Amino acid sequence: MIDSFALLLTHGLMLIAAWRLVGRRDLDQEGDTGPAASRHGRKPMAKRRLDDA
């Protein structure tokens, strides 16, 4: 009984995750959406300046 429940639960969660991924509009587009687009949803890192000492 527990084994069936565990299999049903995990496969159900994977099905929900796959369903949500298929429904995403940004996965259907290629390339940048503009200069403000960042990699993996992160903010772009600020460039570090090296000061002459």
N, CA, C and O atoms as a Maestro MAE file, in Angstrom:
{
 s_m_m2io_version
 :::
 2.0.0
}

f_m_ct {
 s_m_title
 :::
 protein
 m_atom[212] {
  # First column is atom index #
  i_m_mmod_type
  r_m_x_coord
  r_m_y_coord
  r_m_z_coord
  i_m_residue_number
  s_m_chain_name
  s_m_pdb_residue_name
  s_m_pdb_atom_name
  i_m_atomic_number
  :::
  1 25 0.824 -1.202 0.000 1 A "MET " " N  " 7
  2 3 0.000 0.000 0.000 1 A "MET " " CA " 6
  3 2 0.863 1.258 0.000 1 A "MET " " C  " 6
  4 15 0.628 2.182 -0.778 1 A "MET " " O  " 8
  5 25 1.871 1.286 0.885 2 A "ILE " " N  " 7
  6 3 2.746 2.458 0.970 2 A "ILE " " CA " 6
  7 2 3.540 2.619 -0.328 2 A "ILE " " C  " 6
  8 15 3.731 3.737 -0.807 2 A "ILE " " O  " 8
  9 25 4.002 1.500 -0.895 3 A "ASP " " N  " 7
  10 3 4.764 1.577 -2.139 3 A "ASP " " CA " 6
  11 2 3.922 2.160 -3.266 3 A "ASP " " C  " 6
  12 15 4.414 2.966 -4.055 3 A "ASP " " O  " 8
  13 25 2.686 1.769 -3.345 4 A "SER " " N  " 7
  14 3 1.797 2.312 -4.379 4 A "SER " " CA " 6
  15 2 1.561 3.800 -4.160 4 A "SER " " C  " 6
  16 15 1.542 4.581 -5.111 4 A "SER " " O  " 8
  17 25 1.382 4.182 -2.906 5 A "PHE " " N  " 7
  18 3 1.172 5.595 -2.593 5 A "PHE " " CA " 6
  19 2 2.406 6.419 -2.942 5 A "PHE " " C  " 6
  20 15 2.287 7.502 -3.515 5 A "PHE " " O  " 8
  21 25 3.587 5.914 -2.602 6 A "ALA " " N  " 7
  22 3 4.825 6.636 -2.889 6 A "ALA " " CA " 6
  23 2 5.017 6.796 -4.394 6 A "ALA " " C  " 6
  24 15 5.398 7.870 -4.861 6 A "ALA " " O  " 8
  25 25 4.756 5.745 -5.148 7 A "LEU " " N  " 7
  26 3 4.883 5.830 -6.604 7 A "LEU " " CA " 6
  27 2 3.872 6.802 -7.196 7 A "LEU " " C  " 6
  28 15 4.208 7.601 -8.070 7 A "LEU " " O  " 8
  29 25 2.645 6.733 -6.722 8 A "LEU " " N  " 7
  30 3 1.607 7.633 -7.219 8 A "LEU " " CA " 6
  31 2 1.940 9.090 -6.885 8 A "LEU " " C  " 6
  32 15 1.771 9.978 -7.720 8 A "LEU " " O  " 8
  33 25 2.408 9.322 -5.676 9 A "LEU " " N  " 7
  34 3 2.737 10.685 -5.256 9 A "LEU " " CA " 6
  35 2 3.888 11.262 -6.078 9 A "LEU " " C  " 6
  36 15 3.779 12.373 -6.596 9 A "LEU " " O  " 8
  37 25 4.984 10.520 -6.203 10 A "THR " " N  " 7
  38 3 6.145 11.045 -6.926 10 A "THR " " CA " 6
  39 2 5.852 11.229 -8.411 10 A "THR " " C  " 6
  40 15 6.253 12.232 -9.001 10 A "THR " " O  " 8
  41 25 5.163 10.278 -9.013 11 A "HIS " " N  " 7
  42 3 4.840 10.413 -10.430 11 A "HIS " " CA " 6
  43 2 3.818 11.520 -10.663 11 A "HIS " " C  " 6
  44 15 3.857 12.201 -11.689 11 A "HIS " " O  " 8
  45 25 2.924 11.696 -9.733 12 A "GLY " " N  " 7
  46 3 1.971 12.803 -9.837 12 A "GLY " " CA " 6
  47 2 2.666 14.151 -9.767 12 A "GLY " " C  " 6
  48 15 2.333 15.068 -10.518 12 A "GLY " " O  " 8
  49 25 3.637 14.272 -8.859 13 A "LEU " " N  " 7
  50 3 4.383 15.529 -8.754 13 A "LEU " " CA " 6
  51 2 5.212 15.791 -10.006 13 A "LEU " " C  " 6
  52 15 5.312 16.933 -10.456 13 A "LEU " " O  " 8
  53 25 5.807 14.743 -10.571 14 A "MET " " N  " 7
  54 3 6.560 14.921 -11.817 14 A "MET " " CA " 6
  55 2 5.639 15.312 -12.966 14 A "MET " " C  " 6
  56 15 6.025 16.105 -13.824 14 A "MET " " O  " 8
  57 25 4.442 14.772 -12.992 15 A "LEU " " N  " 7
  58 3 3.471 15.130 -14.021 15 A "LEU " " CA " 6
  59 2 3.063 16.598 -13.897 15 A "LEU " " C  " 6
  60 15 2.943 17.297 -14.904 15 A "LEU " " O  " 8
  61 25 2.852 17.061 -12.680 16 A "ILE " " N  " 7
  62 3 2.506 18.471 -12.461 16 A "ILE " " CA " 6
  63 2 3.655 19.374 -12.893 16 A "ILE " " C  " 6
  64 15 3.429 20.405 -13.527 16 A "ILE " " O  " 8
  65 25 4.900 18.992 -12.551 17 A "ALA " " N  " 7
  66 3 6.059 19.794 -12.944 17 A "ALA " " CA " 6
  67 2 6.196 19.847 -14.463 17 A "ALA " " C  " 6
  68 15 6.457 20.912 -15.023 17 A "ALA " " O  " 8
  69 25 6.025 18.718 -15.129 18 A "ALA " " N  " 7
  70 3 6.118 18.689 -16.592 18 A "ALA " " CA " 6
  71 2 5.009 19.520 -17.219 18 A "ALA " " C  " 6
  72 15 5.245 20.225 -18.200 18 A "ALA " " O  " 8
  73 25 3.816 19.448 -16.673 19 A "TRP " " N  " 7
  74 3 2.674 20.219 -17.184 19 A "TRP " " CA " 6
  75 2 2.953 21.711 -17.075 19 A "TRP " " C  " 6
  76 15 2.649 22.472 -17.993 19 A "TRP " " O  " 8
  77 25 3.536 22.132 -15.946 20 A "ARG " " N  " 7
  78 3 3.839 23.551 -15.759 20 A "ARG " " CA " 6
  79 2 4.964 24.003 -16.689 20 A "ARG " " C  " 6
  80 15 4.944 25.134 -17.175 20 A "ARG " " O  " 8
  81 25 5.943 23.135 -16.942 21 A "LEU " " N  " 7
  82 3 7.025 23.486 -17.858 21 A "LEU " " CA " 6
  83 2 6.522 23.624 -19.287 21 A "LEU " " C  " 6
  84 15 6.949 24.527 -20.007 21 A "LEU " " O  " 8
  85 25 5.635 22.755 -19.700 22 A "VAL " " N  " 7
  86 3 5.098 22.807 -21.061 22 A "VAL " " CA " 6
  87 2 4.296 24.085 -21.265 22 A "VAL " " C  " 6
  88 15 4.271 24.626 -22.371 22 A "VAL " " O  " 8
  89 25 3.650 24.567 -20.232 23 A "GLY " " N  " 7
  90 3 2.809 25.749 -20.352 23 A "GLY " " CA " 6
  91 2 3.549 27.071 -20.311 23 A "GLY " " C  " 6
  92 15 2.930 28.120 -20.489 23 A "GLY " " O  " 8
  93 25 4.864 27.054 -20.079 24 A "ARG " " N  " 7
  94 3 5.617 28.310 -19.991 24 A "ARG " " CA " 6
  95 2 5.847 28.899 -21.372 24 A "ARG " " C  " 6
  96 15 6.290 28.206 -22.288 24 A "ARG " " O  " 8
  97 25 5.545 30.175 -21.514 25 A "ARG " " N  " 7
  98 3 5.714 30.846 -22.807 25 A "ARG " " CA " 6
  99 2 7.177 31.163 -23.100 25 A "ARG " " C  " 6
  100 15 7.576 31.174 -24.265 25 A "ARG " " O  " 8
  101 25 7.987 31.421 -22.072 26 A "ASP " " N  " 7
  102 3 9.372 31.803 -22.317 26 A "ASP " " CA " 6
  103 2 10.220 30.636 -22.822 26 A "ASP " " C  " 6
  104 15 11.321 30.866 -23.323 26 A "ASP " " O  " 8
  105 25 9.757 29.422 -22.709 27 A "LEU " " N  " 7
  106 3 10.495 28.287 -23.250 27 A "LEU " " CA " 6
  107 2 10.292 28.140 -24.745 27 A "LEU " " C  " 6
  108 15 10.999 27.371 -25.396 27 A "LEU " " O  " 8
  109 25 9.332 28.872 -25.294 28 A "ASP " " N  " 7
  110 3 9.023 28.783 -26.714 28 A "ASP " " CA " 6
  111 2 9.747 29.860 -27.523 28 A "ASP " " C  " 6
  112 15 9.596 29.911 -28.744 28 A "ASP " " O  " 8
  113 25 10.525 30.715 -26.872 29 A "GLN " " N  " 7
  114 3 11.210 31.810 -27.550 29 A "GLN " " CA " 6
  115 2 12.706 31.572 -27.520 29 A "GLN " " C  " 6
  116 15 13.238 30.982 -26.579 29 A "GLN " " O  " 8
  117 25 13.381 32.042 -28.568 30 A "GLU " " N  " 7
  118 3 14.827 31.907 -28.641 30 A "GLU " " CA " 6
  119 2 15.472 33.272 -28.535 30 A "GLU " " C  " 6
  120 15 14.883 34.279 -28.926 30 A "GLU " " O  " 8
  121 25 16.676 33.303 -28.009 31 A "GLY " " N  " 7
  122 3 17.442 34.538 -27.957 31 A "GLY " " CA " 6
  123 2 17.076 35.421 -26.784 31 A "GLY " " C  " 6
  124 15 16.184 35.116 -25.992 31 A "GLY " " O  " 8
  125 25 17.808 36.543 -26.699 32 A "ASP " " N  " 7
  126 3 17.573 37.520 -25.644 32 A "ASP " " CA " 6
  127 2 16.294 38.287 -25.900 32 A "ASP " " C  " 6
  128 15 15.875 38.464 -27.044 32 A "ASP " " O  " 8
  129 25 15.684 38.736 -24.829 33 A "THR " " N  " 7
  130 3 14.500 39.575 -24.960 33 A "THR " " CA " 6
  131 2 14.872 41.039 -24.848 33 A "THR " " C  " 6
  132 15 13.998 41.903 -24.922 33 A "THR " " O  " 8
  133 25 16.137 41.333 -24.674 34 A "GLY " " N  " 7
  134 3 16.588 42.714 -24.579 34 A "GLY " " CA " 6
  135 2 17.819 42.812 -23.702 34 A "GLY " " C  " 6
  136 15 18.307 41.803 -23.193 34 A "GLY " " O  " 8
  137 25 18.325 44.026 -23.522 35 A "PRO " " N  " 7
  138 3 19.547 44.190 -22.739 35 A "PRO " " CA " 6
  139 2 19.350 43.900 -21.260 35 A "PRO " " C  " 6
  140 15 20.322 43.619 -20.558 35 A "PRO " " O  " 8
  141 25 18.125 43.959 -20.772 36 A "ALA " " N  " 7
  142 3 17.880 43.717 -19.355 36 A "ALA " " CA " 6
  143 2 17.721 42.232 -19.045 36 A "ALA " " C  " 6
  144 15 17.555 41.860 -17.883 36 A "ALA " " O  " 8
  145 25 17.768 41.388 -20.058 37 A "ALA " " N  " 7
  146 3 17.594 39.951 -19.817 37 A "ALA " " CA " 6
  147 2 18.810 39.411 -19.084 37 A "ALA " " C  " 6
  148 15 19.947 39.747 -19.415 37 A "ALA " " O  " 8
  149 25 18.569 38.590 -18.107 38 A "SER " " N  " 7
  150 3 19.666 38.035 -17.329 38 A "SER " " CA " 6
  151 2 19.672 36.520 -17.457 38 A "SER " " C  " 6
  152 15 18.675 35.908 -17.841 38 A "SER " " O  " 8
  153 25 20.804 35.933 -17.129 39 A "ARG " " N  " 7
  154 3 20.935 34.485 -17.197 39 A "ARG " " CA " 6
  155 2 20.284 33.839 -15.990 39 A "ARG " " C  " 6
  156 15 20.522 34.260 -14.858 39 A "ARG " " O  " 8
  157 25 19.487 32.850 -16.211 40 A "HIS " " N  " 7
  158 3 18.897 32.019 -15.165 40 A "HIS " " CA " 6
  159 2 18.113 32.831 -14.148 40 A "HIS " " C  " 6
  160 15 18.038 32.443 -12.982 40 A "HIS " " O  " 8
  161 25 17.535 33.936 -14.556 41 A "GLY " " N  " 7
  162 3 16.699 34.703 -13.654 41 A "GLY " " CA " 6
  163 2 17.462 35.509 -12.627 41 A "GLY " " C  " 6
  164 15 16.855 36.060 -11.710 41 A "GLY " " O  " 8
  165 25 18.770 35.593 -12.752 42 A "ARG " " N  " 7
  166 3 19.575 36.343 -11.791 42 A "ARG " " CA " 6
  167 2 19.785 37.759 -12.285 42 A "ARG " " C  " 6
  168 15 19.691 38.038 -13.481 42 A "ARG " " O  " 8
  169 25 20.070 38.641 -11.355 43 A "LYS " " N  " 7
  170 3 20.409 40.003 -11.733 43 A "LYS " " CA " 6
  171 2 21.817 40.009 -12.322 43 A "LYS " " C  " 6
  172 15 22.672 39.239 -11.885 43 A "LYS " " O  " 8
  173 25 22.066 40.871 -13.312 44 A "PRO " " N  " 7
  174 3 23.421 40.933 -13.867 44 A "PRO " " CA " 6
  175 2 24.393 41.470 -12.823 44 A "PRO " " C  " 6
  176 15 24.074 42.386 -12.064 44 A "PRO " " O  " 8
  177 25 25.577 40.884 -12.803 45 A "MET " " N  " 7
  178 3 26.579 41.306 -11.824 45 A "MET " " CA " 6
  179 2 27.206 42.623 -12.259 45 A "MET " " C  " 6
  180 15 27.414 42.861 -13.448 45 A "MET " " O  " 8
  181 25 27.502 43.463 -11.296 46 A "ALA " " N  " 7
  182 3 28.162 44.728 -11.586 46 A "ALA " " CA " 6
  183 2 29.626 44.452 -11.916 46 A "ALA " " C  " 6
  184 15 30.256 43.582 -11.314 46 A "ALA " " O  " 8
  185 25 30.156 45.200 -12.873 47 A "LYS " " N  " 7
  186 3 31.557 45.035 -13.227 47 A "LYS " " CA " 6
  187 2 32.418 45.664 -12.138 47 A "LYS " " C  " 6
  188 15 32.128 46.753 -11.644 47 A "LYS " " O  " 8
  189 25 33.477 44.956 -11.778 48 A "ARG " " N  " 7
  190 3 34.366 45.458 -10.740 48 A "ARG " " CA " 6
  191 2 35.475 46.275 -11.374 48 A "ARG " " C  " 6
  192 15 36.051 45.884 -12.389 48 A "ARG " " O  " 8
  193 25 35.762 47.399 -10.772 49 A "ARG " " N  " 7
  194 3 36.857 48.237 -11.250 49 A "ARG " " CA " 6
  195 2 38.068 48.024 -10.366 49 A "ARG " " C  " 6
  196 15 37.959 47.913 -9.145 49 A "ARG " " O  " 8
  197 25 39.209 47.971 -10.998 50 A "LEU " " N  " 7
  198 3 40.453 47.870 -10.248 50 A "LEU " " CA " 6
  199 2 41.051 49.268 -10.147 50 A "LEU " " C  " 6
  200 15 41.366 49.895 -11.159 50 A "LEU " " O  " 8
  201 25 41.201 49.741 -8.937 51 A "ASP " " N  " 7
  202 3 41.788 51.063 -8.722 51 A "ASP " " CA " 6
  203 2 43.302 50.945 -8.684 51 A "ASP " " C  " 6
  204 15 43.850 50.000 -8.116 51 A "ASP " " O  " 8
  205 25 43.977 51.923 -9.301 52 A "ASP " " N  " 7
  206 3 45.440 51.957 -9.249 52 A "ASP " " CA " 6
  207 2 45.858 52.404 -7.857 52 A "ASP " " C  " 6
  208 15 45.399 53.433 -7.360 52 A "ASP " " O  " 8
  209 25 46.723 51.629 -7.239 53 A "ALA " " N  " 7
  210 3 47.143 51.954 -5.866 53 A "ALA " " CA " 6
  211 2 48.407 52.768 -5.858 53 A "ALA " " C  " 6
  212 15 48.902 53.130 -4.791 53 A "ALA " " O  " 8
  :::
 }
 m_bond[211] {
  # First column is bond index #
  i_m_from
  i_m_to
  i_m_order
  :::
  1 1 2 1
  2 2 3 1
  3 3 4 2
  4 3 5 1
  5 5 6 1
  6 6 7 1
  7 7 8 2
  8 7 9 1
  9 9 10 1
  10 10 11 1
  11 11 12 2
  12 11 13 1
  13 13 14 1
  14 14 15 1
  15 15 16 2
  16 15 17 1
  17 17 18 1
  18 18 19 1
  19 19 20 2
  20 19 21 1
  21 21 22 1
  22 22 23 1
  23 23 24 2
  24 23 25 1
  25 25 26 1
  26 26 27 1
  27 27 28 2
  28 27 29 1
  29 29 30 1
  30 30 31 1
  31 31 32 2
  32 31 33 1
  33 33 34 1
  34 34 35 1
  35 35 36 2
  36 35 37 1
  37 37 38 1
  38 38 39 1
  39 39 40 2
  40 39 41 1
  41 41 42 1
  42 42 43 1
  43 43 44 2
  44 43 45 1
  45 45 46 1
  46 46 47 1
  47 47 48 2
  48 47 49 1
  49 49 50 1
  50 50 51 1
  51 51 52 2
  52 51 53 1
  53 53 54 1
  54 54 55 1
  55 55 56 2
  56 55 57 1
  57 57 58 1
  58 58 59 1
  59 59 60 2
  60 59 61 1
  61 61 62 1
  62 62 63 1
  63 63 64 2
  64 63 65 1
  65 65 66 1
  66 66 67 1
  67 67 68 2
  68 67 69 1
  69 69 70 1
  70 70 71 1
  71 71 72 2
  72 71 73 1
  73 73 74 1
  74 74 75 1
  75 75 76 2
  76 75 77 1
  77 77 78 1
  78 78 79 1
  79 79 80 2
  80 79 81 1
  81 81 82 1
  82 82 83 1
  83 83 84 2
  84 83 85 1
  85 85 86 1
  86 86 87 1
  87 87 88 2
  88 87 89 1
  89 89 90 1
  90 90 91 1
  91 91 92 2
  92 91 93 1
  93 93 94 1
  94 94 95 1
  95 95 96 2
  96 95 97 1
  97 97 98 1
  98 98 99 1
  99 99 100 2
  100 99 101 1
  101 101 102 1
  102 102 103 1
  103 103 104 2
  104 103 105 1
  105 105 106 1
  106 106 107 1
  107 107 108 2
  108 107 109 1
  109 109 110 1
  110 110 111 1
  111 111 112 2
  112 111 113 1
  113 113 114 1
  114 114 115 1
  115 115 116 2
  116 115 117 1
  117 117 118 1
  118 118 119 1
  119 119 120 2
  120 119 121 1
  121 121 122 1
  122 122 123 1
  123 123 124 2
  124 123 125 1
  125 125 126 1
  126 126 127 1
  127 127 128 2
  128 127 129 1
  129 129 130 1
  130 130 131 1
  131 131 132 2
  132 131 133 1
  133 133 134 1
  134 134 135 1
  135 135 136 2
  136 135 137 1
  137 137 138 1
  138 138 139 1
  139 139 140 2
  140 139 141 1
  141 141 142 1
  142 142 143 1
  143 143 144 2
  144 143 145 1
  145 145 146 1
  146 146 147 1
  147 147 148 2
  148 147 149 1
  149 149 150 1
  150 150 151 1
  151 151 152 2
  152 151 153 1
  153 153 154 1
  154 154 155 1
  155 155 156 2
  156 155 157 1
  157 157 158 1
  158 158 159 1
  159 159 160 2
  160 159 161 1
  161 161 162 1
  162 162 163 1
  163 163 164 2
  164 163 165 1
  165 165 166 1
  166 166 167 1
  167 167 168 2
  168 167 169 1
  169 169 170 1
  170 170 171 1
  171 171 172 2
  172 171 173 1
  173 173 174 1
  174 174 175 1
  175 175 176 2
  176 175 177 1
  177 177 178 1
  178 178 179 1
  179 179 180 2
  180 179 181 1
  181 181 182 1
  182 182 183 1
  183 183 184 2
  184 183 185 1
  185 185 186 1
  186 186 187 1
  187 187 188 2
  188 187 189 1
  189 189 190 1
  190 190 191 1
  191 191 192 2
  192 191 193 1
  193 193 194 1
  194 194 195 1
  195 195 196 2
  196 195 197 1
  197 197 198 1
  198 198 199 1
  199 199 200 2
  200 199 201 1
  201 201 202 1
  202 202 203 1
  203 203 204 2
  204 203 205 1
  205 205 206 1
  206 206 207 1
  207 207 208 2
  208 207 209 1
  209 209 210 1
  210 210 211 1
  211 211 212 2
  :::
 }
}
